[in-house]
Amino acid sequence: MNDATPTLEELLERIDALRGAMAHVVVGQRGPVEEIVAALLAGGHVLLEGVPGVAKTLMARAVAQALGLDFRRIQFTPDLMPADIVGTNVFDFQKGEFHLQRGPVFTNIALADEINRAPPKTQAALLECMAERQVTIDGVSHMLSDPFFVIATQNPLEHEGTYPLPEAQLDRFLLKVEVGYPSAEQELDIYRRFLDGRLALGVMDLDVPVVMGPGDLPRFRAALGHVHVSEKVLDYLRQVVSATRDSGRLSSGASPRAGISLLAVSRAWAAMEGRAFMLPDDVKRMAGPVLRHRLIPTPEAELEGDSAGDVLDALVESIEVPR
């Protein structure tokens, strides 16, 4: 392909091909898959939350293969060390010098599987990778691949043996995607696929067609510049972000960086819907995945059974939509 910025029509055609490729192996989960694609288009990392066995790892593997990107999986465990993630300098006795043994983050898509199973020190090893797209080993900085994304999975925090992610690291995830159970018909389809050999209990080779090359994603991300954002929609987005700071049911509100994140992924969502302009509905659709993991409910709200997402949903509904 040439280096010219693709049109929105070309972007939508490729996104439709990506949807079709993902459908080869992922049954249902349309919402989570779409949110992952929107995050990658916008250029951000993704946190997937759900109980084991709902295809979180499968989605990450499938999207990496469909995009033609290098993929590495890191299993987070209580004894995982930072060097196991970023790498370390190893002494070569034959040559009499140190050489860098690169860790699994030197890839395009790093799957941090069950990230909240590891202690905070190891979780923090990903922070520089996610924020700066580089790692520092023995005082020397090493750039990571371009593109570079972290797709992390975590079990619900009420599960035993989990460590909550620190706020600074949560803020580096563009989206938190909640992955639930499939519908009854989708679950039956999963069982049928197992019976006819298309699914296996263990790790299996994925039959996912490649719909983009490694250099295509940055080009298609540039196409988002064709999506128009009016002043009315921009101010509506600002009101949504600002409302989280003024709410008496949230201990802390969303930062300007959170607002930029909401703008970036809402614009990507508009393009995925085939529009050259952003609507308030795009902001409403993406407000939850972008903001809920960045907000902390007050103790009073928690006592009443309201999560940060519940408070956010009420705030968004209370704001007048521009016409």
Secondary structure by P-SEA (a helix, b strand, c coil): cccccccaaaaaaaaaaaaaaaacccccaaaaaaaaaaaaaacbbbbbbcccccaaaaaaaaaaaaabbbbbbbbbcccccccccbbbbbbcccccccccccccccccbbbbcccccccccccccccccccccccccccbbbbccccbbbbbbbccccccccccccaaaaaacccbbbbbbbcaaaaaaaaaaaaaccccccbbbbbcccccccaaaaaaaaacccccccaaaaaaaaaaaaaaaacccccccccaaaaaaaaaaaaaaaaaaccccccaaaaaaaccccccccccccaaaaaacccaaaaaaaaaaaccccc
